[in-house]
Amino acid sequence: MSVSVLAVTLDCSDAEKLGGFWSRVLDRPLDPDPTADFASIGLADPAGGPAWMFHQVPEPKQGKNRQHIDFVAPSLPDEVQRVVTLGARHVRDVEEGGYQWATLVDPEGNEFDIVAAPQ
């Protein structure tokens, strides 16, 4: 037997607020009854991909994420602009090994990348 992904989980200071940001980025609704303590996307119905969970923790984020999520987009500039408009902060652009990506942070400082789709 092997494991499979249940959810991407982010610790945060306000689960409902951060869940709302990611709900807009992913174009998936928050599950019913989100609170500052806990919110989720797709936990009850993961048909749209892995669920996302947001858990309130008392300590602030410190340092760089040891793990982050990479997304792929057909138009890197358009998608970066869209998520910045939703509340992300654009950190840097990178071109390496034939790939282009942008590193961003969500409203609580969690890093993620958007990679340009291969041509």
C-alpha positions, 0 to 999 in steps of 0.5 A, spaced: 500 500 500 502 507 498 500 513 500 496 519 496 496 526 497 490 528 502 491 536 502 496 541 502 496 544 509 498 551 511 499 554 518 497 561 518 495 566 523 488 567 520 485 561 516 479 564 513 483 570 510 488 566 508 483 560 505 479 566 502 486 568 498 487 561 496 480 560 494 480 566 489 487 564 486 485 556 485 478 559 483 475 553 488 470 555 493 472 555 501 468 549 504 462 551 508 463 555 515 470 557 515 473 560 521 480 564 523 482 557 526 480 553 520 478 553 513 479 548 507 478 548 500 475 541 497 476 537 503 469 534 503 469 533 495 476 533 493 474 532 485 477 538 483 484 536 486 487 535 492 484 539 498 487 545 501 487 546 509 489 552 513 490 551 520 491 557 525 497 557 529 500 562 535 507 563 532 508 567 526 512 564 520 519 565 520 524 564 514 524 561 508 519 555 506 523 548 506 517 546 501 513 550 496 508 549 491 509 550 483 504 552 479 504 552 471 501 557 467 500 558 459 501 566 460 506 567 466 506 575 466 498 574 466 498 569 471 503 573 476 499 579 475 492 576 476 495 573 483 498 580 485 492 583 484 489 578 489 494 579 494 500 576 493 507 579 492 511 578 487 518 577 489 523 575 483 523 572 476 528 566 475 530 563 468 534 557 469 535 550 465 530 552 460 525 554 465 522 561 467 518 562 473 516 567 478 517 567 485 511 570 489 509 570 497 501 569 499 499 574 504 502 571 510 509 570 507 508 563 504 513 562 498 510 559 491 512 559 484 508 560 477 512 556 472 511 558 464 508 552 461 513 549 456 512 552 449 
